[in-house]
Amino acid sequence: MSKIQIITPEFDYNGGENKLNAKSVFLAGTIDNGESLNWQDKVIIELINLGIECEVFNPRREHWNPNPTKEDMEKQIKWEQDHLDSADVI
C-alpha cells in the first residue's frame, strides 16, 4: 500500500515539511477556476494504484470563489510558487 500525503492550499498544516520523507510532486496544470476536469484526483488515484510513496502538492481548492479578491489570488499564487520551488517533480 502506498503512502500519499496530499497538500492543498486549504489544508497545508505542516508548513511544507515533508513528513513522509519521500519525493514531492506538484500537480501543475489547468484548474480553470474549478470548471475544468478534476484530473488531479485521477493522478492521485493512479499514484496510489502504482504504490508510489510521495507527497503531492495539489493547487486545486475544494472550495474556490469564482470571483476571487486580489488577496485571494495573491495567497493562491504565493502558495503555488512556494510549492513549485520545493517540489522534486512538477
N, C-alpha and C positions, 0 to 999 in steps of 0.2 A: 504494500500500500504506500503510495507516495504521500509526502508531506508537502502541502502547499500553504503558504501564508499569503493571503490576499490583502493588499494595502490599497485603500482608495482615499480620495481627498476627505471623504466624510468620516472614515474610520482609520485614522493613522495615529494610533495611540502610542506607538513605540518610538516616535520621533526619528524614523529612518533606520533604527537599529535592526540589523538582520538577526533575528532570534534563531533562525534555523541554521545559520552559518552555511548557507547554500548560495548558489548563484542567484542573481536577481534579474528579472525580465520586466522591461517596461513595454506595455501594450500600446504602442504608438499607432494611431490611425484614426479614421473618421469616427466622430461621435455625432456630429450634426445636431447639436442641442437635444440629443436623445431621440431624434427622429430616424436615425439610420439603424440598420440591423444590429442587434447586440452580438457582434462577432466576438467580443472579448470573452463572454461566457462560454462560447464554443471552444475557444483556445484553451481556457482554463480546464474545461472538461477533458479535452484531448491531452493536456499535460498530466492530469490525474490518471487517465486511462493508460498513458505510456509509463506511468510510475516515476515520473520525473519529480525530484525534490527541488523546490525553488521558492523564492519569494517573488510574488507577482505585483507589480505596480500597475493598477488599473485606474486610469484617469476618469473613467465613466462614473458619474454620480447616479445613485439610485433616484434621487430627487433633485432635479435641476430646474431652476426658474427660467422659463423660456425668454424672459425679459430681464436678464441679469443686470445688476448695477455695475458701475465701474469697479467698485470694491470687490464684488463677487468675481468679476473677470480677472482682476489683479491677483486675487487669492488663488484662483484656479491655475493661472499661468505660472505663478511662483511655485506652487506645488508640483506642477508638471516639470518645470525647469530643474528644480532641486532633485527630483527623482530620475529624470533623464541623466543628470550629471552623475548620479550614484549607481545607475543600473549597469550590470555586466553585459546585458544583451538588450537591444532595442529592436 
